[in-house]
Amino acid sequence: MAGISVPQYEIFKIGTNKLKYSNWDLQITKEEAFKYQELISLFEAQEFRIMANKILEKPIWSIDFSKIFMQVVVDKKSDFARVTCKKGVTINGVNYKRFVGTTGGLKNNTLLFCNSQYIDKLNELCECKRNPEAKLVPAKYEAYKALTCSASQPICDPHGILVVKDCITQYFADVISLDDGDDSKEPTREIIKDKALENNVSDGFNLCTIQYMQRVAESLGLDYIPGGVCLRNAWLKGMLYPFPIYEFIEKYNNGNYMIEDIWGNIQDIRQCEMIITESSLKLWGAYDNIEQYVNAYKECGYEFSVTKISPHVLEEQRELNYQYLQSYEFTDEDVEELCAPTINYLKDAMCGDYSSTVKFLGINENTDVNSWQRALYTSEYMLGDPYIIDSVHRYIKKKMNDAKIGKLFVKGNYQIASGDPFALMQSICGLKVTGLLKANECYSKFWIDKNEDEIVLFRSPMTSHNNIRMCNINNSDECRYWYQYMNTIMIINGWDSFCMAENGEDWDSDLNFSTNNPVMKRRYRYLPAIECVQRNAEKIVVTEVAVKKTNKAGMGNQVGTITNYVTSMMEVQSHFEKDSLEYKELEYRIECGQLYQQNELDKIKGIIAKPMESSWYNLGACGENKYLQSLCAYRKPYFMIYVYDETKRQYKQYIKESNAKCYAIYKCSIEDLYNKDSLTKEQEDFLFWYERKMPVGTGNCSMNQICKYVESQLDGYKSQLHKDSSFDYNILKVKRRCTEEHRQALRELEQYYCECIKEYKKKQGKEKGIQLNRTDIFDKQDEFDKYYQRASMVELFKKKAEEICPNDDERMNIILDMTYGYKGNRQFCWDCIGELIIKRLEEMEEEVVYTE
């Protein structure tokens, strides 16, 4: 996405553990807070502008917002009542009280507080003169209020606004209905054929004239007219798209510009630059007409702003992730084809191809003159240097491990998704709604330009193959014309179960990932959408007590944990035949993952729902029931050793100890034991318990397939490069006599260097261990100190080497012999004579003294 351009303001972010220790009255300097990651920067949002313009009446740049707002992290739920009570909390003599819990903040147990001197006025202005007696769901009210905290950039006001009803369509589709509302411990599942369903085609998007979007682009300082922007205003959130509104009226509505708005008033649409839908203006019912709403938001300090801007150009290539891959059924050939572009790229980047390696490392003529990177940039010959091969491998290891967890390169990208604006215009005009897109169709200028007619689409978070959809791309002249201004937007039809399948997708800036990858298309299976029967929270007159209750309920979101349980279930499922009872039971549980995800999200609304049955993921809860034990997803799949360091440590330790035990008892490795033609009962039992107690699941699920294939391709590649290298360091040396006295002195210096490095690493290891046990895991001062210590060490040894052997040529020859000829510490070599090596390489490039 294109980024908005707004300033940032520093505020404190303090945990309740620290506040409680100081008896809720903390004294802390900004320097101390910065050191312990308790001073954060927030991008400018509506609440900052309201505070500056309406309450303090000062230029916003002149305000110290650390005395106005702060964030509180609720470390324990038992702290919630105290921290949100009337006493508030005090920082540096300033008292703060709870202002709002944003959706993102609550997931991380964080609340936004405001200076108690201004909190009442701020709350009053945020109400935007709505009818306070109107009944609302408290959690929804809080989410709407939290819209003021979205980082946003102001834009120009539209000349006239038309608020309209949403466009609703009816269709029929097969669905899998899941309901956990009865007395059973597990949800009931029902397949319903041709169920009558509804789509809100305009759920979260709005339209404007082309001329208005041009003015918006100028407001944002853009050099292009965006295909869409995400709007904010009082109680308003939704995408805004440019559309030829007046042309549509002329062609399809017989030039009748008089349109009824949502309040039943007739408006001349020619006097309106913006059309807002009821799903975007959340509390339209709190106002009598559009004039009352406009006057209210202006009086209360609100204004139209944007949080997100569609890009001018979409990416050509992106990485997949394991959620998109885990439900596929791949053959070995599929995995090889899917991984090939990533494997080839990484092999080339890891000293397999010179230009690819240089590009991956991002090195150029400005790279540090005393580094191996600069040496590699200077001469392609250095690609074979074993030290450089090892150094590049350290850089690229993260990307290699990413590939093992499904981050594979494919053609495709993320696009903001929208419903059909043509259908919305038909609805506004009272015409029969047909839209331009039929069931199973979408429109994407990006894919049309690629001459693609079919793509697969995904949306995170997802749990099952039911959440994936393949769509045909409509390339008609009509679509090209009416959607011409939405050139980086993915437009979805309103006549099928796409939104339901994509886990409740709407159009208020949700993103879809799409790809034309042949493997992903070939192995796609159409499955019915999952319909999770939802319960609605009661609407009441909103009170502070009710809102605080929803804040507390919404803390500690477990959606990620539930998603991981489902991933583990897919590994367990891979151990069974497709037509087996166990396989089908796990298929049901995987489907239920979507229901439990939505239940977790509903907690914030005050809806109490049943948690996932513990025997599904906790082996202890299965008791002695062998069937339940066989289905239990109690461990992470093997590929997740590259996601969680602790899981990897446990796995490696287990393999090491198990092999040692196998050697002690059977005088062979576990691999050898598996390869025996016949096993005794005791040996069979040994292997059974070896597999049972394995800390990760090693079944042949799609993600384990991918992980193990990437391992097979990359894990020995560095050694092969070493073996194939014809690098000869002697080419770097010059004709110069070297004295034994200098050799011995430099050898002693190298030994001293190794001792210093050992102590340095030991100290860093201790400090890392301390950091891991602290709440402030990342300390910028520590990072600076490490860099400074390392730089000082390099300078010290470089200087000492020069003092021992002042002649550059002799010093270079001796250190090259010590470190490359006798396999000494090559980092010592580059720290002391890196500059001389690069100088020599530059001379060699001019002389061309070596052959490739």
Buried (B, 14 or more C-beta within 10 A) or exposed (E): BBEBEBEEBBBBBBBBEBBBEBEBEBEBEBEEBBBBBBBBEBBBBBBBBBBBBBBBEEEBEEBEBBBBBBBBBBBEEEBBEBBBEEEBBBBBEBBBBBBBBBBEBBBEBBBBBBBBBBBEBBBEBBBBBBEEEEEBBBBBBBBBBBBBBBBBBBBBBBEBBBBBBBBBBEBBBBBBBBBBEEEEEBBEBEEBEEBEBEBBBBBBBBBBBBEBBEBBBEBBEBEBBBBBBBBBBBBBBBBBBBBBBBEBBEEBBEEEBEBBBBBEBEBEBBEBBBBBBBBBBBBBBBBEBBEEBBEBBEEBBBBBBBBBBBBBEBEEEBBBBBBBBBBBEBEEEBBBBBBBBBBBBBBBBBBBBBEBBBEBBEBEEEBEEBBBBBBBBBBBBBBBBBBBBBBBBEBBEEBBBBBBBBBBBBBBBBBBBBBBBBBBBBBBBEEEBBBBBEBBBBBBBBBBEBEBEBBBBBBBBBBBBBBBBBBBBBBEEEBBEBBBBBBBBBBBBBBBBBBBBBBBBBBBBBBBBBBBBEBBBEBBEEBBBBBBBBEEBEEEEBEEEBBBBBBBBBBBBBBEEBBBBBBBBBBBBBBBEEEEEBBEBBBBBBBBBBBBBBBBBBBBBBBEBBEBBEBBBBBEBBEEEEEBBBBBBBBBBBBBBBBBEEBBEBBEEBBEEBBEEBBEEBEBBBEEBEEEEEBEEEBEEBBEEBEEEBBBBBBEBBBBBBBBBBBEBBEEBBEEBBEEBEBEBEEBBEEEEBEEEBBEBBBEBBEEBBEEBEEBEEEBEEBEEEBEEEEEEEBEEBEEEBEEEBEEBBEEBBEBBBEBBEBBBBBBBBBBBBBBEEEBBBBBBBBBBBBBBBBBBEEBBEEEEEEE
